[in-house]
Amino acid sequence: MGIDLLFDSTERDGWHVLSVGGDIDAYTSPRLRERLAEFMDDGHYRVIVDLEGVEFLDSTGLGVLVSSLKRAKEHGGDITLVCTRPQILRVLGITGLDKVFTVRETIPETPS
């Protein structure tokens, strides 16, 4: 049993910022899916997912991010990732998802 995910959410310039801490794996990714779905169920389709507190991200976590991005785009929104951790950036690069998501080093003051 892995460490549970920790979440913190704020709003900035019409974007919902979800800061995630812990490992995103088969055990914890359903919680990430639930949290992103809650945002979108409330009509918030512009989301920044801050992965700075994430130590590990596996294929189930990537699947959650991709399916959430698809849903956001269907409603005219977007998901931006914030990440500087080399191990997470490597996973995004290997899978080509660094070309699918906007990946930033910091939470932008005014997201575009």
Secondary structure as GFF3:
##gff-version 3
##sequence-region A 1 112
A	DSSP	beta_strand	6	12	.	.	.	ID=ss1
A	DSSP	beta_strand	15	24	.	.	.	ID=ss2
A	DSSP	alpha_helix	29	41	.	.	.	ID=ss3
A	DSSP	beta_strand	46	57	.	.	.	ID=ss4
A	DSSP	alpha_helix	59	74	.	.	.	ID=ss5
A	DSSP	beta_strand	78	82	.	.	.	ID=ss6
A	DSSP	alpha_helix	86	95	.	.	.	ID=ss7
A	DSSP	beta_strand	102	104	.	.	.	ID=ss8
###
